[in-house]
Amino acid sequence: MTDVEILNGIRDVLRTHLEVSEEVGMDTPLVESLALDSLRMLTLVVELENRFHVHLKDEDEEGLTRIGDVVALLRRRLA
């Protein structure tokens, strides 16, 4: 799966489950731009796990500051 496919999947999850309407790119900050509090972050994680059929660990959240970090994490989990 390419980074573009992963990014498009993340965009779909954000639109569908978190009602994010603005366009997001690799450099989009998670907290500032997407207003991800702990509940919204949990929703994002669960829905990404469902969408990509992966299991994300608690420690995976460390260092995630922008969408590109999430793409890289999912790429590693999908490998």
Biopython code that builds the backbone (N, CA, C, O; Angstrom):
import numpy as np
from Bio.PDB.StructureBuilder import StructureBuilder

atoms = [
    (1, "MET", "N", (0.858, -1.179, 0.000)),
    (1, "MET", "CA", (0.000, 0.000, 0.000)),
    (1, "MET", "C", (0.900, 1.237, 0.000)),
    (1, "MET", "O", (1.867, 1.318, 0.758)),
    (2, "THR", "N", (0.571, 2.176, -0.846)),
    (2, "THR", "CA", (1.395, 3.377, -0.970)),
    (2, "THR", "C", (1.014, 4.409, 0.094)),
    (2, "THR", "O", (-0.038, 4.318, 0.727)),
    (3, "ASP", "N", (1.895, 5.388, 0.270)),
    (3, "ASP", "CA", (1.615, 6.470, 1.212)),
    (3, "ASP", "C", (0.359, 7.239, 0.802)),
    (3, "ASP", "O", (-0.408, 7.674, 1.662)),
    (4, "VAL", "N", (0.144, 7.408, -0.490)),
    (4, "VAL", "CA", (-1.039, 8.124, -0.974)),
    (4, "VAL", "C", (-2.309, 7.350, -0.617)),
    (4, "VAL", "O", (-3.302, 7.947, -0.201)),
    (5, "GLU", "N", (-2.282, 6.038, -0.777)),
    (5, "GLU", "CA", (-3.440, 5.212, -0.413)),
    (5, "GLU", "C", (-3.710, 5.275, 1.085)),
    (5, "GLU", "O", (-4.863, 5.356, 1.509)),
    (6, "ILE", "N", (-2.652, 5.237, 1.883)),
    (6, "ILE", "CA", (-2.804, 5.345, 3.330)),
    (6, "ILE", "C", (-3.365, 6.714, 3.692)),
    (6, "ILE", "O", (-4.289, 6.811, 4.500)),
    (7, "LEU", "N", (-2.814, 7.772, 3.101)),
    (7, "LEU", "CA", (-3.288, 9.128, 3.366)),
    (7, "LEU", "C", (-4.762, 9.268, 2.995)),
    (7, "LEU", "O", (-5.528, 9.877, 3.742)),
    (8, "ASN", "N", (-5.163, 8.723, 1.871)),
    (8, "ASN", "CA", (-6.566, 8.785, 1.472)),
    (8, "ASN", "C", (-7.460, 8.036, 2.448)),
    (8, "ASN", "O", (-8.578, 8.472, 2.721)),
    (9, "GLY", "N", (-6.979, 6.911, 2.980)),
    (9, "GLY", "CA", (-7.731, 6.173, 3.989)),
    (9, "GLY", "C", (-7.881, 6.975, 5.271)),
    (9, "GLY", "O", (-8.948, 6.977, 5.886)),
    (10, "ILE", "N", (-6.819, 7.654, 5.673)),
    (10, "ILE", "CA", (-6.869, 8.500, 6.869)),
    (10, "ILE", "C", (-7.863, 9.638, 6.644)),
    (10, "ILE", "O", (-8.667, 9.948, 7.524)),
    (11, "ARG", "N", (-7.806, 10.250, 5.482)),
    (11, "ARG", "CA", (-8.751, 11.332, 5.157)),
    (11, "ARG", "C", (-10.189, 10.848, 5.255)),
    (11, "ARG", "O", (-11.053, 11.545, 5.787)),
    (12, "ASP", "N", (-10.442, 9.645, 4.738)),
    (12, "ASP", "CA", (-11.790, 9.085, 4.779)),
    (12, "ASP", "C", (-12.240, 8.862, 6.226)),
    (12, "ASP", "O", (-13.377, 9.180, 6.578)),
    (13, "VAL", "N", (-11.361, 8.323, 7.056)),
    (13, "VAL", "CA", (-11.688, 8.107, 8.473)),
    (13, "VAL", "C", (-11.963, 9.443, 9.157)),
    (13, "VAL", "O", (-12.916, 9.559, 9.928)),
    (14, "LEU", "N", (-11.143, 10.444, 8.885)),
    (14, "LEU", "CA", (-11.337, 11.757, 9.500)),
    (14, "LEU", "C", (-12.670, 12.375, 9.095)),
    (14, "LEU", "O", (-13.366, 12.953, 9.930)),
    (15, "ARG", "N", (-13.025, 12.257, 7.828)),
    (15, "ARG", "CA", (-14.305, 12.808, 7.353)),
    (15, "ARG", "C", (-15.487, 12.045, 7.944)),
    (15, "ARG", "O", (-16.443, 12.649, 8.432)),
    (16, "THR", "N", (-15.420, 10.740, 7.897)),
    (16, "THR", "CA", (-16.551, 9.901, 8.279)),
    (16, "THR", "C", (-16.779, 9.866, 9.786)),
    (16, "THR", "O", (-17.917, 9.981, 10.243)),
    (17, "HIS", "N", (-15.720, 9.711, 10.552)),
    (17, "HIS", "CA", (-15.883, 9.450, 11.987)),
    (17, "HIS", "C", (-15.590, 10.649, 12.877)),
    (17, "HIS", "O", (-16.036, 10.687, 14.024)),
    (18, "LEU", "N", (-14.846, 11.634, 12.367)),
    (18, "LEU", "CA", (-14.519, 12.801, 13.185)),
    (18, "LEU", "C", (-15.035, 14.099, 12.572)),
    (18, "LEU", "O", (-14.784, 15.186, 13.092)),
    (19, "GLU", "N", (-15.756, 13.974, 11.463)),
    (19, "GLU", "CA", (-16.376, 15.127, 10.808)),
    (19, "GLU", "C", (-15.387, 16.255, 10.499)),
    (19, "GLU", "O", (-15.709, 17.436, 10.633)),
    (20, "VAL", "N", (-14.182, 15.866, 10.083)),
    (20, "VAL", "CA", (-13.169, 16.838, 9.669)),
    (20, "VAL", "C", (-13.435, 17.168, 8.212)),
    (20, "VAL", "O", (-13.384, 16.292, 7.349)),
    (21, "SER", "N", (-13.719, 18.434, 7.940)),
    (21, "SER", "CA", (-14.069, 18.824, 6.572)),
    (21, "SER", "C", (-12.908, 19.437, 5.803)),
    (21, "SER", "O", (-12.900, 19.403, 4.573)),
    (22, "GLU", "N", (-11.915, 20.006, 6.515)),
    (22, "GLU", "CA", (-10.809, 20.627, 5.794)),
    (22, "GLU", "C", (-9.876, 19.568, 5.211)),
    (22, "GLU", "O", (-9.796, 18.441, 5.699)),
    (23, "GLU", "N", (-9.179, 19.965, 4.158)),
    (23, "GLU", "CA", (-8.230, 19.068, 3.503)),
    (23, "GLU", "C", (-7.020, 18.863, 4.405)),
    (23, "GLU", "O", (-6.494, 19.816, 4.979)),
    (24, "VAL", "N", (-6.587, 17.626, 4.523)),
    (24, "VAL", "CA", (-5.399, 17.335, 5.329)),
    (24, "VAL", "C", (-4.313, 16.769, 4.431)),
    (24, "VAL", "O", (-4.586, 16.040, 3.477)),
    (25, "GLY", "N", (-3.074, 17.119, 4.757)),
    (25, "GLY", "CA", (-1.915, 16.627, 4.025)),
    (25, "GLY", "C", (-0.916, 16.040, 4.999)),
    (25, "GLY", "O", (-1.183, 15.942, 6.197)),
    (26, "MET", "N", (0.219, 15.654, 4.485)),
    (26, "MET", "CA", (1.239, 15.002, 5.301)),
    (26, "MET", "C", (1.729, 15.900, 6.440)),
    (26, "MET", "O", (2.107, 15.397, 7.498)),
    (27, "ASP", "N", (1.729, 17.210, 6.238)),
    (27, "ASP", "CA", (2.249, 18.128, 7.256)),
    (27, "ASP", "C", (1.176, 18.681, 8.180)),
    (27, "ASP", "O", (1.473, 19.537, 9.015)),
    (28, "THR", "N", (-0.053, 18.222, 8.056)),
    (28, "THR", "CA", (-1.139, 18.715, 8.909)),
    (28, "THR", "C", (-0.910, 18.273, 10.354)),
    (28, "THR", "O", (-0.789, 17.078, 10.623)),
    (29, "PRO", "N", (-0.850, 19.235, 11.291)),
    (29, "PRO", "CA", (-0.689, 18.876, 12.711)),
    (29, "PRO", "C", (-1.954, 18.198, 13.238)),
    (29, "PRO", "O", (-3.068, 18.617, 12.926)),
    (30, "LEU", "N", (-1.772, 17.151, 14.038)),
    (30, "LEU", "CA", (-2.912, 16.415, 14.560)),
    (30, "LEU", "C", (-3.724, 17.230, 15.559)),
    (30, "LEU", "O", (-4.937, 17.374, 15.403)),
    (31, "VAL", "N", (-3.077, 17.751, 16.561)),
    (31, "VAL", "CA", (-3.792, 18.410, 17.651)),
    (31, "VAL", "C", (-4.311, 19.779, 17.233)),
    (31, "VAL", "O", (-5.496, 20.072, 17.396)),
    (32, "GLU", "N", (-3.443, 20.605, 16.701)),
    (32, "GLU", "CA", (-3.823, 21.982, 16.386)),
    (32, "GLU", "C", (-4.858, 22.064, 15.269)),
    (32, "GLU", "O", (-5.849, 22.779, 15.413)),
    (33, "SER", "N", (-4.661, 21.367, 14.182)),
    (33, "SER", "CA", (-5.557, 21.476, 13.034)),
    (33, "SER", "C", (-6.806, 20.618, 13.154)),
    (33, "SER", "O", (-7.873, 20.999, 12.673)),
    (34, "LEU", "N", (-6.678, 19.459, 13.795)),
    (34, "LEU", "CA", (-7.791, 18.515, 13.834)),
    (34, "LEU", "C", (-8.509, 18.491, 15.173)),
    (34, "LEU", "O", (-9.478, 17.750, 15.343)),
    (35, "ALA", "N", (-8.047, 19.294, 16.126)),
    (35, "ALA", "CA", (-8.671, 19.373, 17.460)),
    (35, "ALA", "C", (-8.822, 17.989, 18.084)),
    (35, "ALA", "O", (-9.898, 17.621, 18.555)),
    (36, "LEU", "N", (-7.730, 17.230, 18.082)),
    (36, "LEU", "CA", (-7.778, 15.879, 18.634)),
    (36, "LEU", "C", (-7.506, 15.902, 20.129)),
    (36, "LEU", "O", (-6.358, 16.003, 20.563)),
    (37, "ASP", "N", (-8.577, 15.805, 20.914)),
    (37, "ASP", "CA", (-8.417, 15.591, 22.345)),
    (37, "ASP", "C", (-8.293, 14.079, 22.546)),
    (37, "ASP", "O", (-8.226, 13.333, 21.569)),
    (38, "SER", "N", (-8.261, 13.624, 23.783)),
    (38, "SER", "CA", (-8.022, 12.203, 24.035)),
    (38, "SER", "C", (-9.138, 11.325, 23.467)),
    (38, "SER", "O", (-8.855, 10.242, 22.956)),
    (39, "LEU", "N", (-10.379, 11.754, 23.542)),
    (39, "LEU", "CA", (-11.486, 10.956, 23.018)),
    (39, "LEU", "C", (-11.456, 10.887, 21.496)),
    (39, "LEU", "O", (-11.655, 9.821, 20.913)),
    (40, "ARG", "N", (-11.208, 12.022, 20.857)),
    (40, "ARG", "CA", (-11.126, 12.032, 19.399)),
    (40, "ARG", "C", (-9.911, 11.249, 18.905)),
    (40, "ARG", "O", (-9.983, 10.610, 17.855)),
    (41, "MET", "N", (-8.801, 11.285, 19.637)),
    (41, "MET", "CA", (-7.617, 10.502, 19.272)),
    (41, "MET", "C", (-7.928, 9.007, 19.379)),
    (41, "MET", "O", (-7.538, 8.224, 18.513)),
    (42, "LEU", "N", (-8.632, 8.616, 20.443)),
    (42, "LEU", "CA", (-9.023, 7.212, 20.601)),
    (42, "LEU", "C", (-9.929, 6.776, 19.449)),
    (42, "LEU", "O", (-9.760, 5.689, 18.897)),
    (43, "THR", "N", (-10.876, 7.618, 19.096)),
    (43, "THR", "CA", (-11.756, 7.315, 17.957)),
    (43, "THR", "C", (-10.941, 7.148, 16.687)),
    (43, "THR", "O", (-11.170, 6.213, 15.920)),
    (44, "LEU", "N", (-9.992, 8.047, 16.459)),
    (44, "LEU", "CA", (-9.134, 7.954, 15.278)),
    (44, "LEU", "C", (-8.362, 6.643, 15.260)),
    (44, "LEU", "O", (-8.317, 5.962, 14.235)),
    (45, "VAL", "N", (-7.758, 6.286, 16.381)),
    (45, "VAL", "CA", (-6.957, 5.058, 16.461)),
    (45, "VAL", "C", (-7.819, 3.833, 16.168)),
    (45, "VAL", "O", (-7.435, 2.980, 15.368)),
    (46, "VAL", "N", (-8.976, 3.744, 16.809)),
    (46, "VAL", "CA", (-9.856, 2.587, 16.626)),
    (46, "VAL", "C", (-10.327, 2.490, 15.178)),
    (46, "VAL", "O", (-10.331, 1.405, 14.598)),
    (47, "GLU", "N", (-10.716, 3.599, 14.606)),
    (47, "GLU", "CA", (-11.213, 3.572, 13.230)),
    (47, "GLU", "C", (-10.092, 3.303, 12.220)),
    (47, "GLU", "O", (-10.338, 2.687, 11.183)),
    (48, "LEU", "N", (-8.870, 3.754, 12.508)),
    (48, "LEU", "CA", (-7.737, 3.410, 11.637)),
    (48, "LEU", "C", (-7.430, 1.921, 11.726)),
    (48, "LEU", "O", (-7.130, 1.283, 10.717)),
    (49, "GLU", "N", (-7.505, 1.365, 12.941)),
    (49, "GLU", "CA", (-7.306, -0.081, 13.096)),
    (49, "GLU", "C", (-8.340, -0.847, 12.278)),
    (49, "GLU", "O", (-8.002, -1.816, 11.598)),
    (50, "ASN", "N", (-9.593, -0.419, 12.341)),
    (50, "ASN", "CA", (-10.653, -1.084, 11.577)),
    (50, "ASN", "C", (-10.442, -0.932, 10.074)),
    (50, "ASN", "O", (-10.595, -1.896, 9.323)),
    (51, "ARG", "N", (-10.100, 0.244, 9.645)),
    (51, "ARG", "CA", (-9.945, 0.532, 8.216)),
    (51, "ARG", "C", (-8.783, -0.244, 7.599)),
    (51, "ARG", "O", (-8.901, -0.798, 6.506)),
    (52, "PHE", "N", (-7.640, -0.274, 8.327)),
    (52, "PHE", "CA", (-6.421, -0.873, 7.776)),
    (52, "PHE", "C", (-6.146, -2.283, 8.294)),
    (52, "PHE", "O", (-5.161, -2.907, 7.900)),
    (53, "HIS", "N", (-7.006, -2.784, 9.169)),
    (53, "HIS", "CA", (-6.850, -4.136, 9.717)),
    (53, "HIS", "C", (-5.482, -4.336, 10.378)),
    (53, "HIS", "O", (-4.778, -5.310, 10.111)),
    (54, "VAL", "N", (-5.131, -3.388, 11.241)),
    (54, "VAL", "CA", (-3.881, -3.447, 11.998)),
    (54, "VAL", "C", (-4.202, -3.270, 13.479)),
    (54, "VAL", "O", (-5.304, -2.860, 13.845)),
    (55, "HIS", "N", (-3.231, -3.583, 14.313)),
    (55, "HIS", "CA", (-3.363, -3.337, 15.752)),
    (55, "HIS", "C", (-2.293, -2.319, 16.139)),
    (55, "HIS", "O", (-1.097, -2.546, 15.954)),
    (56, "LEU", "N", (-2.749, -1.200, 16.677)),
    (56, "LEU", "CA", (-1.818, -0.169, 17.131)),
    (56, "LEU", "C", (-1.661, -0.287, 18.641)),
    (56, "LEU", "O", (-2.634, -0.504, 19.363)),
    (57, "LYS", "N", (-0.440, -0.143, 19.101)),
    (57, "LYS", "CA", (-0.135, -0.271, 20.527)),
    (57, "LYS", "C", (-0.149, 1.107, 21.180)),
    (57, "LYS", "O", (-0.031, 2.127, 20.501)),
    (58, "ASP", "N", (-0.293, 1.128, 22.497)),
    (58, "ASP", "CA", (-0.317, 2.393, 23.237)),
    (58, "ASP", "C", (0.919, 3.230, 22.957)),
    (58, "ASP", "O", (0.828, 4.447, 22.799)),
    (59, "GLU", "N", (2.072, 2.582, 22.897)),
    (59, "GLU", "CA", (3.319, 3.327, 22.687)),
    (59, "GLU", "C", (3.432, 3.889, 21.272)),
    (59, "GLU", "O", (4.288, 4.736, 21.013)),
    (60, "ASP", "N", (2.581, 3.429, 20.353)),
    (60, "ASP", "CA", (2.596, 3.956, 18.989)),
    (60, "ASP", "C", (2.199, 5.427, 18.940)),
    (60, "ASP", "O", (2.590, 6.140, 18.016)),
    (61, "GLU", "N", (1.431, 5.891, 19.919)),
    (61, "GLU", "CA", (0.979, 7.281, 19.925)),
    (61, "GLU", "C", (2.119, 8.261, 20.178)),
    (61, "GLU", "O", (2.031, 9.429, 19.798)),
    (62, "GLU", "N", (3.188, 7.793, 20.818)),
    (62, "GLU", "CA", (4.315, 8.674, 21.110)),
    (62, "GLU", "C", (4.950, 9.161, 19.814)),
    (62, "GLU", "O", (5.247, 8.373, 18.917)),
    (63, "GLY", "N", (5.147, 10.442, 19.733)),
    (63, "GLY", "CA", (5.816, 11.019, 18.583)),
    (63, "GLY", "C", (4.908, 11.323, 17.407)),
    (63, "GLY", "O", (5.371, 11.822, 16.381)),
    (64, "LEU", "N", (3.614, 11.029, 17.542)),
    (64, "LEU", "CA", (2.693, 11.358, 16.458)),
    (64, "LEU", "C", (2.264, 12.808, 16.596)),
    (64, "LEU", "O", (1.490, 13.152, 17.488)),
    (65, "THR", "N", (2.768, 13.651, 15.714)),
    (65, "THR", "CA", (2.422, 15.065, 15.791)),
    (65, "THR", "C", (1.751, 15.576, 14.515)),
    (65, "THR", "O", (1.101, 16.621, 14.527)),
    (66, "ARG", "N", (1.911, 14.838, 13.415)),
    (66, "ARG", "CA", (1.320, 15.282, 12.151)),
    (66, "ARG", "C", (0.825, 14.059, 11.382)),
    (66, "ARG", "O", (1.162, 12.923, 11.716)),
    (67, "ILE", "N", (0.043, 14.302, 10.375)),
    (67, "ILE", "CA", (-0.541, 13.213, 9.581)),
    (67, "ILE", "C", (0.547, 12.329, 8.972)),
    (67, "ILE", "O", (0.379, 11.112, 8.899)),
    (68, "GLY", "N", (1.649, 12.916, 8.538)),
    (68, "GLY", "CA", (2.742, 12.127, 7.963)),
    (68, "GLY", "C", (3.290, 11.090, 8.931)),
    (68, "GLY", "O", (3.718, 10.016, 8.509)),
    (69, "ASP", "N", (3.282, 11.401, 10.228)),
    (69, "ASP", "CA", (3.719, 10.434, 11.242)),
    (69, "ASP", "C", (2.763, 9.245, 11.304)),
    (69, "ASP", "O", (3.188, 8.102, 11.475)),
    (70, "VAL", "N", (1.472, 9.525, 11.164)),
    (70, "VAL", "CA", (0.471, 8.456, 11.178)),
    (70, "VAL", "C", (0.614, 7.587, 9.930)),
    (70, "VAL", "O", (0.496, 6.365, 10.008)),
    (71, "VAL", "N", (0.866, 8.209, 8.791)),
    (71, "VAL", "CA", (1.087, 7.457, 7.548)),
    (71, "VAL", "C", (2.288, 6.520, 7.718)),
    (71, "VAL", "O", (2.212, 5.344, 7.363)),
    (72, "ALA", "N", (3.380, 7.033, 8.254)),
    (72, "ALA", "CA", (4.592, 6.215, 8.448)),
    (72, "ALA", "C", (4.325, 5.064, 9.411)),
    (72, "ALA", "O", (4.782, 3.945, 9.180)),
    (73, "LEU", "N", (3.590, 5.328, 10.485)),
    (73, "LEU", "CA", (3.256, 4.278, 11.451)),
    (73, "LEU", "C", (2.422, 3.187, 10.788)),
    (73, "LEU", "O", (2.710, 2.002, 10.952)),
    (74, "LEU", "N", (1.406, 3.574, 10.052)),
    (74, "LEU", "CA", (0.556, 2.581, 9.386)),
    (74, "LEU", "C", (1.345, 1.794, 8.338)),
    (74, "LEU", "O", (1.145, 0.589, 8.185)),
    (75, "ARG", "N", (2.238, 2.472, 7.618)),
    (75, "ARG", "CA", (3.070, 1.760, 6.640)),
    (75, "ARG", "C", (3.896, 0.677, 7.316)),
    (75, "ARG", "O", (4.022, -0.433, 6.799)),
    (76, "ARG", "N", (4.467, 1.010, 8.494)),
    (76, "ARG", "CA", (5.259, 0.007, 9.242)),
    (76, "ARG", "C", (4.375, -1.156, 9.692)),
    (76, "ARG", "O", (4.782, -2.314, 9.597)),
    (77, "ARG", "N", (3.185, -0.861, 10.176)),
    (77, "ARG", "CA", (2.292, -1.916, 10.663)),
    (77, "ARG", "C", (1.769, -2.795, 9.517)),
    (77, "ARG", "O", (1.507, -3.983, 9.701)),
    (78, "LEU", "N", (1.627, -2.199, 8.355)),
    (78, "LEU", "CA", (1.123, -2.961, 7.204)),
    (78, "LEU", "C", (2.209, -3.819, 6.546)),
    (78, "LEU", "O", (1.901, -4.723, 5.770)),
    (79, "ALA", "N", (3.469, -3.538, 6.853)),
    (79, "ALA", "CA", (4.575, -4.266, 6.217)),
    (79, "ALA", "C", (4.658, -5.704, 6.699)),
    (79, "ALA", "O", (5.533, -6.452, 6.262)),
]
sb = StructureBuilder()
sb.init_structure("model")
sb.init_model(0)
sb.init_chain("A")
sb.init_seg("    ")
for serial, (resi, resn, name, xyz) in enumerate(atoms, 1):
    if name == "N":
        sb.init_residue(resn, " ", resi, " ")
    sb.init_atom(name, np.array(xyz, "f"), 0.0, 1.0, " ", f" {name:<3s}", serial, name[0])
structure = sb.get_structure()
